[in-house]
Structure formats: structure tokens, C-alpha cells
Amino acid sequence: MKTKKNGLTFLLVIFILAFLGLSNALYTVSEVQQVIITQFGKPVGSPVVDAGLHIKMPFIQEVNAIDKRVLEWDGDPSDMPTKDKLYISVDLFARWRITDPLQYFLRLRDERSAQSRLDDILGSETRNAVAKHELIEIIRTTKDREPLREGLLSDVEDELKIGSLVPIHKGRKLVEQEIFAAAAEKVQVFGIELLDIRFKRINYNASVRPKIYERMISERRQIAERFLSEGNGEAARIRGDRVRDLDKIQSEAYRQVEEIRGEADAKAAEIYAQAYNQSPAAISLYEFTRTMQSYPAIISRNTTLVLSTDSELFKFLNGVP
């Protein structure tokens, strides 16, 4: 009985060990992975790139999964000088993938090491490319682009030489291609294929940014002062034209008034003459009424007159009590 029990225990132990060995020997590879099998830390065999169920030596060999998707590299902004001695902050990003998993594993082991190596290589090549080109070459993309201008500002900007684009020889795309070509060759030895690289953001260094803004403000202020000066000159011209036109209108109106008044006085004199020249009695009445109208104007309460006896004015006063 005891021997039979020991035999069952032995079979159970053998079964458990076989199950553990089989479970450790089997492994799966997903569609987005490739696997390097290591034995005592050293790679053995070829990389496993086919998805599905695979087998290895249990307990001795280990599975090292490596991603075969397109991976992202996003570097930190870095300050660097351009050829024209302007310090700018450059933010770059790239896309890469692992094409030789064995070489990648031997040299880098994991993605964190790969990202660190990409930081060094891409950062160095970006710094070299930026240092060989002026700022305008890194920012602009097209060579013969004409700037869009406001119609009112075009003449002013031409006179002040503001808003004209400096000609370029390469442009940002070619600079990116230079960085890509230089970096792709260096990362290839690590089993990495560099797929693309782009500038994400280019900005002035924080120390020179206020000076750039001040220069931009100064250029806009020159245009504003030019418009203000032209506006004041136009306003003065309009005011001068208004005063001249007003004086002309007033002089024309005064001339017309005087002409009308003269014609009216002549007409009134003509009517008076026709009325008082009809008979000697009418002439005498006219002389009497006109003389009477002149008395209040020349005689007041304390007026003293010295007149000759044959004066026209005295003949009506003569005999007044």
C-alpha cells in the first residue's frame, strides 16, 4: 500500500514538473512584437518575427520582446546659435522603428536606451545644421514667395523698407532633410530606421526675445507715425480748403447783397424822383418833408445853430415861434 502511494506521489511530481516545463517552454508573439531569445544573457538563434505560439528551452532561455511598430521620439527644446549669431530654441520630433532586432538588442537592449541615444544623435545633428544656416533659412520654406500686404501699407512699407522678404537658398524642408540624412546613417548601426524628422517649434531665445519684440514694435510705430503725419497734413489741407471756400462764399454773398441793395436804392430813388417831379407843388412837398426828416438828426434840446438867412435849412425855421 505504501509503495503504491509513493508511486502516485512520484507520478504527480513528474506531471507537475512536466507541466511547468511545458508552460515555460511555450510563449506567444503578438502582431506588434518581435522576440529575441537569450540563453544565460546571450542571444541565441534568429529573431522571432512571426506572430503566434512558439517554443523555447524551458528555464534556460528567456524571451525578450521588442516592439516593431513605428515609435515616437520627441526631444526637449534646446537653445542653439544660428549662422547669423541668433540664439533660438528648437523643438524637434521624429518617427523611427526597429528593423534589426538583434543588433538593436546587442547595442541598446531597451527603448529607454534607444531614446537616450536618439537624443544625443538628433540633438547633435540639429545643432550642426542650425549652426550652418541663417535663421531665415530655417524658418522659411519657399524661395520666391511674395508677402501678403495690406493695400494701405504697401507704399509706406516700400519707403521704409519694411515687410520685404529676404531671399533664401534652401529653406526649412531642405534643412530637415540634411538633419534626417546625417542622423539616419548614424542610427542605422543600432538596428534602427529613422522614418521622418520635423521641426515642431522654433522660437527666439528668451534672452533676445524682448529685443526682437521691441524692434517689431518700433517698425509698426514708424508706420503709425507716418500715417499720423499724413493724416494731420490732410486734415490741415481740408481745413484750409474749408476756410478758403467759406471766405469765397461769404465774399460772393456780400457782393450779391451789395448789388441787390444798390439796385434797390437806385430803384427807390427812381420811384421818388418820378413821384416828386410830377409838379412844382410835389417838388416843394418833397423839399419840405426831406428837410423835416433831417431836423431830428441835427437838432437836439441844447443845440445851437449858426445859419445864414439864405440857407435852405433856415427858410423853414424862419417864422417858427
Number of C-alpha atoms within 10 A of each C-alpha: 6 6 8 9 10 11 12 11 12 12 12 12 12 12 12 12 12 12 12 13 14 15 12 17 17 13 14 14 17 14 13 14 17 24 24 20 21 16 14 10 10 12 18 13 10 11 17 19 17 15 14 11 10 12 12 16 14 14 11 12 18 21 17 16 19 22 17 18 14 13 15 13 17 15 19 13 16 15 17 18 19 21 14 12 11 14 20 22 17 22 19 21 16 19 15 20 17 24 17 17 26 24 16 21 22 13 14 18 15 15 15 10 12 20 17 13 15 22 15 12 18 24 20 13 18 23 18 16 18 21 18 14 19 18 22 18 24 21 17 18 17 15 14 11 11 9 9 8 12 9 8 9 14 15 13 17 18 11 8 13 11 16 15 11 13 10 14 18 13 16 20 20 16 14 22 19 14 16 22 20 15 15 21 20 13 16 19 16 13 21 19 21 20 23 13 15 21 17 17 13 12 17 14 17 17 12 10 12 13 12 11 12 11 11 11 11 12 12 16 14 12 15 17 14 11 14 15 12 12 12 12 12 12 12 12 12 12 12 12 12 12 12 12 12 12 12 12 12 12 12 12 12 12 12 12 12 12 12 12 12 12 12 12 12 12 12 12 12 12 11 12 12 13 10 13 16 14 10 10 10 11 13 14 13 13 17 14 13 10 11 15 14 11 11 12 10 8 9 11 9 6 6 7 8 9 6 10 10 10 8 9 12 16 15 12 12 11 9 7 6 4
